[in-house]
């Protein structure tokens, strides 16, 4: 039982940290894109796309810096969602619904990226990269949910005795 709780907590902490770091990367997006634009050759599809994004963000920040406030709120949402997972960290069985919520959110990344990305002119291959964040998030959350369900069975068996 202690091993299952330890596994759950380890994966939960990993997920919370990566969610927080993902949010943290939203705020310095112009600097990050400038760096990436230097990393990818301009004659490649990814290099051209990153340069286009960088140019858009640079010009927007230069002329309309308040638009970047949306990135700040994106970061904030990641931070708040990471805090949400303190519930299953403290009491995994009672707060199983939070892990289920996280799994649903990760799954919803896929249709959202595909539909919104289509309307915003995002290349298909880039939308697949966006989808990968939801798929990657499913890994620790699915492991946690499986461990929580096993823990639940153990608790229920012990309470029957």
VOBA-1610 file (N, C-alpha, C; in pm, whole numbers, padded with zeros to 5 digits, always signed):
BEGIN
Unk+00083-00119+00000Unk+00000+00000+00000Unk+00087+00126+00000Unk+00192+00126+00084Unk+00282+00242+00088Unk+00356+00259-00043Unk+00387+00147-00109Unk+00456+00155-00238Unk+00367+00221-00342Unk+00239+00186-00343Unk+00145+00246-00439Unk+00133+00397-00416Unk+00123+00435-00289Unk+00113+00577-00256Unk+00240+00650-00299Unk+00355+00586-00279Unk+00483+00647-00319Unk+00489+00665-00471Unk+00442+00565-00546Unk+00440+00573-00693Unk+00347+00686-00736Unk+00228+00690-00677Unk+00131+00795-00711Unk+00191+00933-00685Unk+00249+00950-00568Unk+00305+01082-00532Unk+00421+01120-00623Unk+00504+01024-00658Unk+00617+01054-00748Unk+00569+01103-00884Unk+00473+01030-00942Unk+00420+01070-01072Unk+00341+01200-01064Unk+00272+01219-00952Unk+00192+01342-00935Unk+00286+01462-00926Unk+00393+01449-00851Unk+00490+01559-00840Unk+00553+01586-00976Unk+00590+01481-01047Unk+00645+01497-01182Unk+00548+01574-01271Unk+00421+01533-01269Unk+00320+01599-01352Unk+00303+01745-01312Unk+00297+01772-01183Unk+00279+01910-01135Unk+00397+01999-01176Unk+00518+01946-01164Unk+00637+02024-01202Unk+00637+02052-01351Unk+00606+01949-01433Unk+00607+01973-01578Unk+00495+02067-01620Unk+00381+02061-01553Unk+00272+02154-01582Unk+00313+02296-01547Unk+00377+02312-01432Unk+00425+02444-01389Unk+00530+02496-01487Unk+00626+02412-01524Unk+00731+02456-01617Unk+00674+02489-01755Unk+00574+02414-01797Unk+00508+02443-01924Unk+00446+02582-01920Unk+00383+02616-01809Unk+00326+02749-01793Unk+00432+02857-01790Unk+00542+02825-01723Unk+00651+02922-01711Unk+00709+02960-01848Unk+00706+02866-01941Unk+00761+02894-02074Unk+00672+02986-02157Unk+00548+03008-02113Unk+00457+03093-02190Unk+00493+03240-02180Unk+00555+03281-02071Unk+00578+03424-02050Unk+00694+03480-02134Unk+00810+03414-02142Unk+00919+03471-02224Unk+00916+03420-02368Unk+00798+03410-02427Unk+00783+03346-02557Unk+00865+03415-02666Unk+00876+03547-02661Unk+00953+03616-02766Unk+01100+03574-02762Unk+01158+03572-02643Unk+01299+03532-02629Unk+01318+03386-02670Unk+01223+03301-02633Unk+01233+03159-02669Unk+01226+03141-02821Unk+01136+03213-02885Unk+01123+03203-03030Unk+01246+03258-03101Unk+01304+03364-03047Unk+01426+03420-03104Unk+01537+03315-03100Unk+01548+03245-02988Unk+01648+03138-02973Unk+01620+03025-03073Unk+01495+02980-03079Unk+01459+02871-03169Unk+01482+02908-03316Unk+01455+03034-03350Unk+01475+03079-03489Unk+01622+03067-03529Unk+01711+03083-03432Unk+01854+03069-03460Unk+01896+02921-03466Unk+01816+02833-03409Unk+01851+02690-03403Unk+01810+02613-03528Unk+01706+02659-03596Unk+01654+02585-03712Unk+01685+02662-03840Unk+01741+02593-03939Unk+01773+02659-04066Unk+01649+02721-04131Unk+01667+02840-04187Unk+01556+02914-04247Unk+01502+02846-04373Unk+01578+02754-04431Unk+01531+02687-04553Unk+01456+02557-04524Unk+01420+02534-04398Unk+01340+02417-04362Unk+01199+02462-04325Unk+01104+02370-04332Unk+00964+02404-04299Unk+00953+02451-04155Unk+01019+02383-04063Unk+01010+02423-03922Unk+01081+02556-03899Unk+01194+02578-03968Unk+01265+02705-03956Unk+01182+02822-04006Unk+01116+02803-04118Unk+01030+02907-04175Unk+00911+02935-04084Unk+00853+02829-04028Unk+00737+02845-03940Unk+00777+02919-03813Unk+00888+02880-03752Unk+00932+02945-03628Unk+00967+03091-03654Unk+01030+03119-03767Unk+01062+03258-03801Unk+00934+03340-03820Unk+00833+03281-03882Unk+00705+03349-03901Unk+00639+03379-03766Unk+00640+03280-03677Unk+00582+03300-03544Unk+00660+03407-03469Unk+00792+03398-03473Unk+00876+03496-03404Unk+00848+03638-03454Unk+00841+03654-03585Unk+00813+03785-03643Unk+00678+03838-03596Unk+00577+03751-03593Unk+00444+03793-03546Unk+00446+03833-03399Unk+00511+03753-03317Unk+00517+03785-03173Unk+00599+03912-03151Unk+00712+03924-03219Unk+00797+04042-03205Unk+00721+04169-03242Unk+00657+04167-03358Unk+00583+04287-03404Unk+00463+04317-03313Unk+00397+04214-03268Unk+00284+04235-03177Unk+00333+04295-03046Unk+00440+04240-02989Unk+00493+04293-02862Unk+00543+04436-02878Unk+00601+04466-02993Unk+00652+04601-03019Unk+00539+04702-03030Unk+00433+04665-03101Unk+00324+04758-03128Unk+00206+04747-03032Unk+00183+04630-02981Unk+00068+04605-02893Unk+00110+04514-02777Unk+00195+04561-02689Unk+00248+04475-02583Unk+00141+04416-02489Unk+00028+04480-02482Unk-00079+04430-02393Unk-00135+04296-02440Unk-00116+04262-02567Unk-00162+04132-02617Unk-00086+04019-02547Unk+00038+04042-02510Unk+00118+03940-02442Unk+00060+03905-02305Unk-00027+03989-02255Unk-00095+03962-02127Unk-00170+03829-02134Unk-00216+03793-02254Unk-00282+03664-02273Unk-00187+03547-02242Unk-00060+03563-02278Unk+00039+03460-02245Unk+00059+03452-02094Unk+00054+03567-02027Unk+00067+03567-01881Unk-00048+03490-01817Unk-00168+03508-01870Unk-00284+03436-01817Unk-00275+03287-01851Unk-00219+03254-01966Unk-00195+03114-02001Unk-00102+03050-01898Unk+00004+03121-01863Unk+00097+03072-01761Unk+00025+03055-01628Unk-00053+03155-01590Unk-00128+03150-01465Unk-00219+03027-01459Unk-00287+02998-01569Unk-00375+02881-01573Unk-00297+02753-01549Unk-00178+02743-01606Unk-00094+02626-01582Unk-00056+02615-01434Unk-00022+02728-01373Unk+00017+02729-01231Unk-00100+02683-01144Unk-00218+02737-01171Unk-00336+02703-01093Unk-00371+02554-01111Unk-00362+02506-01234Unk-00392+02365-01257Unk-00291+02274-01186Unk-00165+02316-01182Unk-00065+02238-01108Unk-00101+02231-00960Unk-00148+02341-00905Unk-00189+02345-00764Unk-00307+02251-00740Unk-00397+02242-00837Unk-00513+02153-00826Unk-00472+02010-00791Unk-00357+01966-00843Unk-00315+01828-00824Unk-00254+01802-00686Unk-00252+01903-00600Unk-00214+01880-00461Unk-00316+01787-00395Unk-00442+01795-00438Unk-00547+01709-00383Unk-00511+01562-00391Unk-00486+01507-00511Unk-00449+01366-00518Unk-00312+01336-00459Unk-00229+01436-00451Unk-00098+01417-00387Unk-00118+01387-00238Unk-00213+01457-00177Unk-00241+01440-00033Unk-00327+01317-00005Unk-00433+01300-00082Unk-00524+01188-00061Unk-00570+01137-00197Unk-00493+01043-00254Unk-00520+00999-00392Unk-00659+00939-00413Unk-00705+00859-00322Unk-00834+00791-00342Unk-00948+00892-00337Unk-00950+00975-00236Unk-01058+01072-00222Unk-01059+01174-00337Unk-00941+01204-00392Unk-00931+01305-00496Unk-00902+01246-00633Unk-00946+01122-00651Unk-00927+01053-00780Unk-00988+01133-00895Unk-01096+01203-00867Unk-01168+01279-00971Unk-01077+01385-01034Unk-00979+01436-00959Unk-00889+01537-01015Unk-00799+01474-01120Unk-00753+01353-01095Unk-00673+01281-01194Unk-00757+01250-01317Unk-00882+01211-01295Unk-00973+01185-01408Unk-00997+01314-01487Unk-01012+01425-01417Unk-01026+01556-01482Unk-00903+01585-01568Unk-00784+01559-01514Unk-00660+01581-01588Unk-00652+01496-01714Unk-00696+01371-01703Unk-00697+01282-01819Unk-00792+01335-01926Unk-00909+01379-01884Unk-01005+01436-01979Unk-00947+01560-02046Unk-00883+01646-01967Unk-00821+01767-02023Unk-00713+01731-02124Unk-00631+01632-02092Unk-00526+01589-02185Unk-00586+01535-02315Unk-00694+01459-02304Unk-00760+01406-02423Unk-00821+01519-02507Unk-00874+01621-02441Unk-00937+01732-02513Unk-00836+01820-02587Unk-00709+01809-02551Unk-00606+01885-02623Unk-00609+01848-02771Unk-00633+01721-02799Unk-00626+01672-02938Unk-00732+01736-03029Unk-00862+01724-02997Unk-00958+01789-03087Unk-00945+01942-03086Unk-00910+01999-02970Unk-00896+02144-02964Unk-00784+02191-03057Unk-00668+02125-03049Unk-00555+02165-03135Unk-00590+02146-03282Unk-00657+02038-03313Unk-00691+02010-03453Unk-00794+02109-03508Unk-00895+02138-03429Unk-01002+02228-03477Unk-00957+02374-03474Unk-00912+02420-03358Unk-00869+02561-03348Unk-00750+02588-03439Unk-00658+02493-03444Unk-00540+02510-03530Unk-00577+02522-03676Unk-00676+02447-03718Unk-00723+02456-03857Unk-00775+02597-03887Unk-00856+02650-03797Unk-00913+02784-03817Unk-00807+02894-03809Unk-00700+02871-03734Unk-00595+02972-03718Unk-00480+02957-03818Unk-00492+02859-03907Unk-00389+02841-04010Unk-00261+02778-03959Unk-00272+02699-03854Unk-00154+02632-03798Unk-00128+02507-03883Unk-00004+02487-03928Unk+00025+02368-04009Unk-00010+02239-03933Unk-00053+02138-04007Unk-00095+02012-03946Unk+00016+01952-03861Unk+00139+01951-03912Unk+00249+01891-03838Unk+00273+01963-03705Unk+00248+02095-03701Unk+00264+02169-03575Unk+00152+02135-03478Unk+00033+02113-03532Unk-00079+02073-03447Unk-00052+01936-03384Unk+00018+01850-03456Unk+00056+01720-03399Unk+00152+01739-03281Unk+00242+01836-03293Unk+00332+01867-03181Unk+00250+01914-03062Unk+00152+02002-03086Unk+00065+02048-02978Unk-00010+01931-02914Unk-00059+01840-02997Unk-00131+01722-02946Unk-00042+01636-02859Unk+00087+01634-02890Unk+00179+01550-02813Unk+00183+01590-02666Unk+00159+01717-02635Unk+00158+01761-02495Unk+00046+01693-02417Unk-00071+01680-02481Unk-00181+01610-02417Unk-00151+01462-02402Unk-00093+01404-02505Unk-00061+01261-02502Unk+00046+01233-02396Unk+00147+01317-02389Unk+00252+01299-02289Unk+00194+01314-02148Unk+00103+01409-02128Unk+00039+01427-01998Unk-00042+01306-01955Unk-00093+01232-02054Unk-00172+01112-02024Unk-00088+01004-01954Unk+00039+01000-01984Unk+00124+00893-01931Unk+00128+00894-01778Unk+00176+01003-01714Unk+00179+00999-01567Unk+00040+00992-01504Unk-00057+01059-01566Unk-00192+01057-01508Unk-00255+00919-01517Unk-00234+00848-01627Unk-00287+00713-01640Unk-00222+00617-01541Unk-00092+00633-01523Unk-00022+00550-01423Unk-00080+00577-01285Unk-00100+00705-01253Unk-00157+00742-01123Unk-00297+00685-01106Unk-00380+00698-01207Unk-00518+00649-01196Unk-00521+00498-01174Unk-00436+00426-01246Unk-00430+00280-01228Unk-00387+00247-01085Unk-00286+00316-01035Unk-00239+00293-00898Unk-00345+00331-00795Unk-00417+00438-00821Unk-00523+00481-00729Unk-00634+00377-00724Unk-00671+00324-00840Unk-00776+00221-00844Unk-00731+00096-00769Unk-00604+00058-00784Unk-00550-00057-00709Unk-00551-00029-00560Unk-00513+00092-00523Unk-00512+00133-00382Unk-00654+00130-00325Unk-00748+00174-00405Unk-00889+00174-00366Unk-00937+00032-00336Unk-00898-00063-00420Unk-00935-00203-00399Unk-00876-00256-00268Unk-00752-00221-00241Unk-00687-00265-00118Unk-00758-00207+00004Unk-00790-00081-00003Unk-00861-00014+00109Unk-00997-00077+00130Unk-01070-00102+00022Unk-01202-00164+00031Unk-01195-00305+00088Unk-01094-00382+00049Unk-01077-00517+00103Unk-01044-00512+00251Unk-00959-00418+00291Unk-00922-00405+00433Unk-01040-00360+00518Unk-01127-00278+00460Unk-01242-00231+00537Unk-01347-00340+00554Unk-01345-00441+00464Unk-01439-00552+00475Unk-01400-00649+00585Unk-01271-00650+00621Unk-01222-00747+00720Unk-01261-00714+00860
//
